[in-house]
Amino acid sequence: MTENGASELVKDKKYHISFNSIEDVSNKLILPSGRTLYNNPNIYKTSLDERPSVNPGGFLLRGVTFSE
């Protein structure tokens, strides 16, 4: 998503996201620093919130658009 597109998002509003393709890039994507992106799926709960947090992992979405 472009910086201009991201700046249009409003906190706590719900959006429908569409994309052309998705690819799992965890442990495959080389960052500008030369390090590899590491973001494996994880489900956890903290003392700050009673709801569990879900991290689906690292994905690259192409052709992203959104609508309210």
Biopython code that builds the backbone (N, CA, C, O; Angstrom):
import numpy as np
from Bio.PDB.StructureBuilder import StructureBuilder

atoms = [
    (1, "MET", "N", (0.851, -1.166, 0.000)),
    (1, "MET", "CA", (0.000, 0.000, 0.000)),
    (1, "MET", "C", (0.898, 1.231, 0.000)),
    (1, "MET", "O", (1.942, 1.254, 0.652)),
    (2, "THR", "N", (0.481, 2.246, -0.736)),
    (2, "THR", "CA", (1.272, 3.471, -0.787)),
    (2, "THR", "C", (1.088, 4.257, 0.506)),
    (2, "THR", "O", (0.138, 4.030, 1.255)),
    (3, "GLU", "N", (1.992, 5.168, 0.754)),
    (3, "GLU", "CA", (1.899, 6.032, 1.938)),
    (3, "GLU", "C", (0.624, 6.881, 1.880)),
    (3, "GLU", "O", (-0.038, 7.080, 2.899)),
    (4, "ASN", "N", (0.284, 7.377, 0.691)),
    (4, "ASN", "CA", (-0.945, 8.170, 0.549)),
    (4, "ASN", "C", (-2.178, 7.330, 0.853)),
    (4, "ASN", "O", (-3.099, 7.808, 1.515)),
    (5, "GLY", "N", (-2.210, 6.104, 0.385)),
    (5, "GLY", "CA", (-3.340, 5.224, 0.661)),
    (5, "GLY", "C", (-3.463, 4.921, 2.150)),
    (5, "GLY", "O", (-4.563, 4.934, 2.702)),
    (6, "ALA", "N", (-2.340, 4.649, 2.795)),
    (6, "ALA", "CA", (-2.351, 4.355, 4.231)),
    (6, "ALA", "C", (-2.804, 5.566, 5.037)),
    (6, "ALA", "O", (-3.451, 5.412, 6.073)),
    (7, "SER", "N", (-2.471, 6.766, 4.575)),
    (7, "SER", "CA", (-2.849, 7.973, 5.319)),
    (7, "SER", "C", (-4.358, 8.214, 5.289)),
    (7, "SER", "O", (-4.874, 8.983, 6.100)),
    (8, "GLU", "N", (-5.070, 7.568, 4.366)),
    (8, "GLU", "CA", (-6.525, 7.722, 4.277)),
    (8, "GLU", "C", (-7.276, 6.826, 5.265)),
    (8, "GLU", "O", (-8.466, 7.031, 5.500)),
    (9, "LEU", "N", (-6.597, 5.842, 5.840)),
    (9, "LEU", "CA", (-7.250, 4.928, 6.775)),
    (9, "LEU", "C", (-7.562, 5.646, 8.090)),
    (9, "LEU", "O", (-6.780, 6.474, 8.555)),
    (10, "VAL", "N", (-8.705, 5.321, 8.678)),
    (10, "VAL", "CA", (-9.141, 5.931, 9.924)),
    (10, "VAL", "C", (-9.105, 4.863, 11.016)),
    (10, "VAL", "O", (-9.625, 3.763, 10.831)),
    (11, "LYS", "N", (-8.488, 5.189, 12.157)),
    (11, "LYS", "CA", (-8.373, 4.249, 13.266)),
    (11, "LYS", "C", (-9.753, 3.776, 13.720)),
    (11, "LYS", "O", (-10.695, 4.564, 13.793)),
    (12, "ASP", "N", (-9.861, 2.489, 14.021)),
    (12, "ASP", "CA", (-11.072, 1.831, 14.527)),
    (12, "ASP", "C", (-12.209, 1.750, 13.514)),
    (12, "ASP", "O", (-13.330, 1.401, 13.883)),
    (13, "LYS", "N", (-11.949, 2.060, 12.254)),
    (13, "LYS", "CA", (-12.941, 1.865, 11.202)),
    (13, "LYS", "C", (-12.684, 0.508, 10.565)),
    (13, "LYS", "O", (-11.542, 0.050, 10.515)),
    (14, "LYS", "N", (-13.726, -0.129, 10.085)),
    (14, "LYS", "CA", (-13.568, -1.436, 9.441)),
    (14, "LYS", "C", (-13.519, -1.261, 7.935)),
    (14, "LYS", "O", (-14.277, -0.480, 7.360)),
    (15, "TYR", "N", (-12.611, -2.000, 7.301)),
    (15, "TYR", "CA", (-12.414, -1.921, 5.861)),
    (15, "TYR", "C", (-12.454, -3.314, 5.245)),
    (15, "TYR", "O", (-12.112, -4.304, 5.892)),
    (16, "HIS", "N", (-12.877, -3.375, 3.985)),
    (16, "HIS", "CA", (-12.813, -4.590, 3.192)),
    (16, "HIS", "C", (-11.564, -4.474, 2.327)),
    (16, "HIS", "O", (-11.418, -3.515, 1.569)),
    (17, "ILE", "N", (-10.670, -5.442, 2.437)),
    (17, "ILE", "CA", (-9.410, -5.417, 1.689)),
    (17, "ILE", "C", (-9.463, -6.461, 0.586)),
    (17, "ILE", "O", (-9.847, -7.606, 0.822)),
    (18, "SER", "N", (-9.076, -6.059, -0.622)),
    (18, "SER", "CA", (-8.972, -6.967, -1.766)),
    (18, "SER", "C", (-7.540, -6.945, -2.269)),
    (18, "SER", "O", (-6.843, -5.941, -2.119)),
    (19, "PHE", "N", (-7.100, -8.042, -2.862)),
    (19, "PHE", "CA", (-5.745, -8.098, -3.418)),
    (19, "PHE", "C", (-5.718, -9.118, -4.540)),
    (19, "PHE", "O", (-6.571, -10.001, -4.625)),
    (20, "ASN", "N", (-4.711, -8.978, -5.405)),
    (20, "ASN", "CA", (-4.577, -9.857, -6.569)),
    (20, "ASN", "C", (-3.876, -11.170, -6.249)),
    (20, "ASN", "O", (-4.241, -12.220, -6.779)),
    (21, "SER", "N", (-2.875, -11.111, -5.387)),
    (21, "SER", "CA", (-2.144, -12.331, -5.044)),
    (21, "SER", "C", (-1.554, -12.211, -3.648)),
    (21, "SER", "O", (-1.362, -11.116, -3.119)),
    (22, "ILE", "N", (-1.273, -13.379, -3.068)),
    (22, "ILE", "CA", (-0.697, -13.445, -1.724)),
    (22, "ILE", "C", (0.435, -14.465, -1.745)),
    (22, "ILE", "O", (0.349, -15.496, -2.412)),
    (23, "GLU", "N", (1.489, -14.163, -1.011)),
    (23, "GLU", "CA", (2.624, -15.082, -0.940)),
    (23, "GLU", "C", (3.162, -15.081, 0.481)),
    (23, "GLU", "O", (3.355, -14.019, 1.073)),
    (24, "ASP", "N", (3.406, -16.265, 1.031)),
    (24, "ASP", "CA", (4.015, -16.390, 2.359)),
    (24, "ASP", "C", (5.492, -16.047, 2.215)),
    (24, "ASP", "O", (6.225, -16.734, 1.502)),
    (25, "VAL", "N", (5.931, -14.989, 2.889)),
    (25, "VAL", "CA", (7.317, -14.553, 2.744)),
    (25, "VAL", "C", (8.132, -14.718, 4.021)),
    (25, "VAL", "O", (9.303, -14.338, 4.054)),
    (26, "SER", "N", (7.541, -15.272, 5.063)),
    (26, "SER", "CA", (8.285, -15.463, 6.296)),
    (26, "SER", "C", (9.480, -16.376, 6.058)),
    (26, "SER", "O", (9.343, -17.466, 5.503)),
    (27, "ASN", "N", (10.636, -15.923, 6.477)),
    (27, "ASN", "CA", (11.917, -16.628, 6.316)),
    (27, "ASN", "C", (12.387, -16.694, 4.861)),
    (27, "ASN", "O", (13.309, -17.447, 4.547)),
    (28, "LYS", "N", (11.756, -15.905, 3.955)),
    (28, "LYS", "CA", (12.134, -15.905, 2.541)),
    (28, "LYS", "C", (12.471, -14.510, 2.021)),
    (28, "LYS", "O", (13.235, -14.383, 1.065)),
    (29, "LEU", "N", (11.920, -13.468, 2.626)),
    (29, "LEU", "CA", (12.067, -12.104, 2.124)),
    (29, "LEU", "C", (13.305, -11.450, 2.731)),
    (29, "LEU", "O", (13.441, -11.374, 3.952)),
    (30, "ILE", "N", (14.208, -10.979, 1.867)),
    (30, "ILE", "CA", (15.411, -10.293, 2.318)),
    (30, "ILE", "C", (15.093, -8.800, 2.437)),
    (30, "ILE", "O", (14.653, -8.173, 1.474)),
    (31, "LEU", "N", (15.317, -8.245, 3.620)),
    (31, "LEU", "CA", (15.046, -6.835, 3.894)),
    (31, "LEU", "C", (16.203, -5.962, 3.415)),
    (31, "LEU", "O", (17.294, -6.477, 3.170)),
    (32, "PRO", "N", (15.988, -4.647, 3.273)),
    (32, "PRO", "CA", (17.071, -3.751, 2.861)),
    (32, "PRO", "C", (18.298, -3.835, 3.777)),
    (32, "PRO", "O", (19.414, -3.559, 3.335)),
    (33, "SER", "N", (18.106, -4.207, 5.030)),
    (33, "SER", "CA", (19.219, -4.338, 5.980)),
    (33, "SER", "C", (20.075, -5.564, 5.685)),
    (33, "SER", "O", (21.170, -5.706, 6.229)),
    (34, "GLY", "N", (19.571, -6.459, 4.813)),
    (34, "GLY", "CA", (20.276, -7.698, 4.528)),
    (34, "GLY", "C", (19.784, -8.855, 5.386)),
    (34, "GLY", "O", (20.137, -10.007, 5.137)),
    (35, "ARG", "N", (18.977, -8.557, 6.387)),
    (35, "ARG", "CA", (18.422, -9.598, 7.246)),
    (35, "ARG", "C", (17.196, -10.221, 6.574)),
    (35, "ARG", "O", (16.633, -9.649, 5.640)),
    (36, "THR", "N", (16.797, -11.379, 7.051)),
    (36, "THR", "CA", (15.635, -12.079, 6.516)),
    (36, "THR", "C", (14.430, -11.810, 7.408)),
    (36, "THR", "O", (14.538, -11.847, 8.634)),
    (37, "LEU", "N", (13.263, -11.534, 6.783)),
    (37, "LEU", "CA", (12.033, -11.324, 7.542)),
    (37, "LEU", "C", (11.657, -12.618, 8.244)),
    (37, "LEU", "O", (11.544, -13.668, 7.612)),
    (38, "TYR", "N", (11.466, -12.537, 9.543)),
    (38, "TYR", "CA", (11.066, -13.683, 10.347)),
    (38, "TYR", "C", (9.767, -13.306, 11.043)),
    (38, "TYR", "O", (9.777, -12.495, 11.969)),
    (39, "ASN", "N", (8.653, -13.879, 10.615)),
    (39, "ASN", "CA", (7.351, -13.580, 11.196)),
    (39, "ASN", "C", (6.456, -14.799, 11.041)),
    (39, "ASN", "O", (5.537, -14.806, 10.222)),
    (40, "ASN", "N", (6.729, -15.829, 11.831)),
    (40, "ASN", "CA", (5.953, -17.061, 11.758)),
    (40, "ASN", "C", (4.628, -16.917, 12.495)),
    (40, "ASN", "O", (4.522, -16.096, 13.406)),
    (41, "PRO", "N", (3.618, -17.696, 12.123)),
    (41, "PRO", "CA", (2.318, -17.625, 12.788)),
    (41, "PRO", "C", (2.445, -17.869, 14.289)),
    (41, "PRO", "O", (3.277, -18.655, 14.742)),
    (42, "ASN", "N", (1.592, -17.170, 15.052)),
    (42, "ASN", "CA", (1.652, -17.271, 16.502)),
    (42, "ASN", "C", (0.313, -16.833, 17.095)),
    (42, "ASN", "O", (-0.309, -15.894, 16.598)),
    (43, "ILE", "N", (-0.128, -17.504, 18.143)),
    (43, "ILE", "CA", (-1.311, -17.091, 18.901)),
    (43, "ILE", "C", (-0.862, -16.952, 20.345)),
    (43, "ILE", "O", (-0.244, -17.861, 20.899)),
    (44, "TYR", "N", (-1.176, -15.808, 20.957)),
    (44, "TYR", "CA", (-0.728, -15.579, 22.325)),
    (44, "TYR", "C", (-1.716, -14.683, 23.072)),
    (44, "TYR", "O", (-2.577, -14.048, 22.464)),
    (45, "LYS", "N", (-1.582, -14.642, 24.371)),
    (45, "LYS", "CA", (-2.431, -13.820, 25.221)),
    (45, "LYS", "C", (-1.533, -13.099, 26.214)),
    (45, "LYS", "O", (-0.596, -13.686, 26.756)),
    (46, "THR", "N", (-1.821, -11.835, 26.449)),
    (46, "THR", "CA", (-1.037, -11.063, 27.407)),
    (46, "THR", "C", (-1.928, -10.649, 28.574)),
    (46, "THR", "O", (-3.148, -10.799, 28.521)),
    (47, "SER", "N", (-1.314, -10.134, 29.610)),
    (47, "SER", "CA", (-2.077, -9.663, 30.771)),
    (47, "SER", "C", (-2.762, -8.326, 30.483)),
    (47, "SER", "O", (-3.579, -7.875, 31.285)),
    (48, "LEU", "N", (-2.448, -7.689, 29.363)),
    (48, "LEU", "CA", (-3.032, -6.396, 29.023)),
    (48, "LEU", "C", (-4.412, -6.508, 28.390)),
    (48, "LEU", "O", (-5.153, -5.526, 28.348)),
    (49, "ASP", "N", (-4.765, -7.690, 27.898)),
    (49, "ASP", "CA", (-6.033, -7.866, 27.206)),
    (49, "ASP", "C", (-6.530, -9.294, 27.435)),
    (49, "ASP", "O", (-5.739, -10.237, 27.433)),
    (50, "GLU", "N", (-7.826, -9.450, 27.630)),
    (50, "GLU", "CA", (-8.378, -10.788, 27.854)),
    (50, "GLU", "C", (-8.520, -11.583, 26.558)),
    (50, "GLU", "O", (-8.632, -12.809, 26.584)),
    (51, "ARG", "N", (-8.513, -10.878, 25.420)),
    (51, "ARG", "CA", (-8.655, -11.559, 24.129)),
    (51, "ARG", "C", (-7.296, -12.049, 23.636)),
    (51, "ARG", "O", (-6.283, -11.386, 23.859)),
    (52, "PRO", "N", (-7.265, -13.201, 22.970)),
    (52, "PRO", "CA", (-5.996, -13.660, 22.409)),
    (52, "PRO", "C", (-5.608, -12.809, 21.201)),
    (52, "PRO", "O", (-6.468, -12.266, 20.507)),
    (53, "SER", "N", (-4.331, -12.705, 20.967)),
    (53, "SER", "CA", (-3.809, -12.024, 19.780)),
    (53, "SER", "C", (-3.382, -13.088, 18.782)),
    (53, "SER", "O", (-2.816, -14.116, 19.155)),
    (54, "VAL", "N", (-3.659, -12.829, 17.506)),
    (54, "VAL", "CA", (-3.324, -13.782, 16.450)),
    (54, "VAL", "C", (-2.418, -13.098, 15.443)),
    (54, "VAL", "O", (-2.765, -12.045, 14.906)),
    (55, "ASN", "N", (-1.267, -13.684, 15.186)),
    (55, "ASN", "CA", (-0.339, -13.203, 14.175)),
    (55, "ASN", "C", (-0.310, -14.262, 13.077)),
    (55, "ASN", "O", (0.215, -15.353, 13.301)),
    (56, "PRO", "N", (-0.867, -13.969, 11.883)),
    (56, "PRO", "CA", (-0.925, -14.984, 10.830)),
    (56, "PRO", "C", (0.417, -15.267, 10.162)),
    (56, "PRO", "O", (0.521, -16.222, 9.392)),
    (57, "GLY", "N", (1.440, -14.469, 10.432)),
    (57, "GLY", "CA", (2.739, -14.662, 9.803)),
    (57, "GLY", "C", (3.034, -13.535, 8.833)),
    (57, "GLY", "O", (2.328, -12.526, 8.821)),
    (58, "GLY", "N", (4.064, -13.694, 8.022)),
    (58, "GLY", "CA", (4.465, -12.658, 7.072)),
    (58, "GLY", "C", (3.970, -12.952, 5.673)),
    (58, "GLY", "O", (4.318, -13.974, 5.083)),
    (59, "PHE", "N", (3.157, -12.053, 5.146)),
    (59, "PHE", "CA", (2.610, -12.236, 3.807)),
    (59, "PHE", "C", (2.848, -10.997, 2.953)),
    (59, "PHE", "O", (2.826, -9.873, 3.455)),
    (60, "LEU", "N", (3.070, -11.207, 1.689)),
    (60, "LEU", "CA", (3.193, -10.128, 0.716)),
    (60, "LEU", "C", (1.929, -10.138, -0.124)),
    (60, "LEU", "O", (1.635, -11.116, -0.811)),
    (61, "LEU", "N", (1.176, -9.032, -0.064)),
    (61, "LEU", "CA", (-0.057, -8.892, -0.844)),
    (61, "LEU", "C", (0.232, -7.975, -2.022)),
    (61, "LEU", "O", (0.856, -6.927, -1.855)),
    (62, "ARG", "N", (-0.214, -8.358, -3.205)),
    (62, "ARG", "CA", (-0.021, -7.521, -4.399)),
    (62, "ARG", "C", (-1.372, -7.010, -4.879)),
    (62, "ARG", "O", (-2.378, -7.716, -4.799)),
    (63, "GLY", "N", (-1.388, -5.781, -5.378)),
    (63, "GLY", "CA", (-2.601, -5.194, -5.927)),
    (63, "GLY", "C", (-3.645, -4.916, -4.845)),
    (63, "GLY", "O", (-4.830, -5.183, -5.047)),
    (64, "VAL", "N", (-3.218, -4.387, -3.710)),
    (64, "VAL", "CA", (-4.122, -4.155, -2.574)),
    (64, "VAL", "C", (-5.008, -2.935, -2.824)),
    (64, "VAL", "O", (-4.526, -1.871, -3.212)),
    (65, "THR", "N", (-6.317, -3.108, -2.594)),
    (65, "THR", "CA", (-7.268, -2.012, -2.596)),
    (65, "THR", "C", (-8.146, -2.194, -1.370)),
    (65, "THR", "O", (-8.243, -3.294, -0.825)),
    (66, "PHE", "N", (-8.786, -1.110, -0.936)),
    (66, "PHE", "CA", (-9.661, -1.233, 0.225)),
    (66, "PHE", "C", (-10.878, -0.348, 0.046)),
    (66, "PHE", "O", (-10.855, 0.639, -0.689)),
    (67, "SER", "N", (-11.954, -0.733, 0.745)),
    (67, "SER", "CA", (-13.174, 0.064, 0.753)),
    (67, "SER", "C", (-13.804, -0.059, 2.129)),
    (67, "SER", "O", (-13.528, -1.002, 2.871)),
    (68, "GLU", "N", (-14.648, 0.896, 2.458)),
    (68, "GLU", "CA", (-15.296, 0.870, 3.783)),
    (68, "GLU", "C", (-16.412, -0.146, 3.808)),
    (68, "GLU", "O", (-17.072, -0.313, 4.833)),
]
sb = StructureBuilder()
sb.init_structure("model")
sb.init_model(0)
sb.init_chain("A")
sb.init_seg("    ")
for serial, (resi, resn, name, xyz) in enumerate(atoms, 1):
    if name == "N":
        sb.init_residue(resn, " ", resi, " ")
    sb.init_atom(name, np.array(xyz, "f"), 0.0, 1.0, " ", f" {name:<3s}", serial, name[0])
structure = sb.get_structure()
